[in-house]
């Protein structure tokens, strides 16, 4: 019988305004030091330095010692990305997670448009129409299943969809904890 902890990776993705960051914070509070947040967008798609340091973007995935990684993907955010993020490297970074023997629990968070609009307006302020419209535009890519915002088919990986409409971050985090056995 092994005494080493089961290594897990919880992946949160979805359009702006579905509650990814709020759910991540709830999961981090529950996990404490046994969990680590990794923002793949920091490694994929932001600025041109990713070409200068191609190995750095996956260092946290390969070397993390914490039993649970919480990976938050905000594909397509913020404005000005030359590449819309981690979907292009999904085979690669999912492969790394599998290679280091992490159980992978991907979740696609979604919500009705009225909830997304309310959350984005609350986040950006009622006078920040440009920001809200830009984020709604990115959200529409998810709704229309644009390939840049979807996982490729990965053997053994099943993404679960959670509708966050009218739900608190606590309730969504509880559902994720149950599925992932946290």
Secondary structure, DSSP 8 states (H G I E B T S, - for coil): ---S---EEEEEE-STTSSHHHHHHHHHHHHGGGEEEEEGGGTSSSSTHHHHTTTGGGHHHHH--SSEEEEEE-TT-STT-SS--GGGGHHHHHHHHHHTT-EEEEEEEE--HHHHHHHHHHHH-TT-HHHHHHHHHHHHHHHTT-GGGS----TT---EEEE-TT--HHHHHHHHHHHHT-
